[in-house]
Amino acid sequence: MLRLSVVLATYNRADTLRRTLEHLATQDLDPGQFEVIVIDDGSPDRTAEAVNGFAGIAPYPLTFLQHPNRGPGYTQNRGIRAARAPVVLLMADDIWLAPGALRAHLEAHERNPASEVAVLGQVLQSPECNQSAFLRHWDPFGLKDFRGVGELPFFMFWTCNISAKTEFLLRHGMFSENSGPGGHHTHHDTELGYRLRQHGLRILYSEQALGHHYHPATLKQTIRQYYERGLNWGSFRKLVPAPEVLILFHLLTLKTLREFVLALRTPDPLPPAERSLLRHVVRTILRSIAFNRLTVPGFWNPFLARVESSPQLERLLSRRTFRALMHYHFVRGIRDGEQRFGM
């Protein structure tokens, strides 16, 4: 009997996707209890060849769907509609699950059978993702900070490794299929989390449902992604006016101070450290001093270029360095988006 549908929306990552499917084949869950649905968003690479080649040896039911490029929202929705199990796991195509991850998702849902409960699995950077100093220190999800936290706010409905009741999504959710004015990086998962919260969404955190993130992007590519998210901030905020998202994106300014204080008082679950206004103020001040229009091109860009060939300089880096750098480019995107799109 099918208990879980794994939905994998993919684009142009044939080799990584093959490894993702192989990790799903090592799960300690009976392969007759889950299915895998791969939806290809018009990839120009060998995605179809990779999936069809694996289908013959996959121990679980594997469905492959394909369509011309329509964006992540349309692709995720098509996979959800094709799901046959009562629980659906929305997983990125570059997440390599630990053997007990699917079982951990299902056990969490068995303990919490209410339709509105979702489960976000832990995601850590893959140790194999070490091709550069940037990748060795980059942690895009930051879920290490949430160890010991049982419940998460709605804005962490992240489709990297999250499971939910299929019927709840079909009835109340589904992703927006529109791209933002700045490109595909439109915060579509957080926006869906906001809409699902109106119907009682609760997100539980499972450290046992572990996945490793393998995405060997360059520093330049990642900066572009965060900049595009900033460009789309205005359109996103029209859809998600909740002040809590200011905490997620660390957007504390004189203009947003009142909203920020309201967000800190929200009844939604937040990690204790995120409840501290002083902590947010100190972080904002330090980031503005260290990362600005003068220091980023004048110091950080040449420094990070040198780091790639200097183990001694690399020892000075931490994941906070790159978080602050991405935040700078995200805010720069917001400012440019306000000028370019009037949002």
Secondary structure, 3 states (H helix, E strand, C coil): CCCEEEEEEECCCHHHHHHHHHHHCCCCCCHHHEEEEEEECCCCCCHHHHHHHHHCCCCCCEEEEECCCCCHHHHHHHHHHHCCCCEEEEEECCEEECCCHHHHHHHHHHHCCCCCEEEEEEEEECCCCCCCHHHHHCCCCCHHHHCCCCEECHHHCCCCEEEEEHHHHHHHCCCCCCCECCECCCCHHHHHHHHHHCCCCEEEEEEEEEEEECCCCCHHHHHHHHHHHHHCHHHHHHHCCCCCHHHHCCCCCCCCHHHHHHHHCCCCCCCHHHHCHHHHHHHHHHHHHHCCCCHHHHHHHHHHHHHCCCHHHHCCCCHHHHHHHHHHHHHHHHHHHHHHHCC
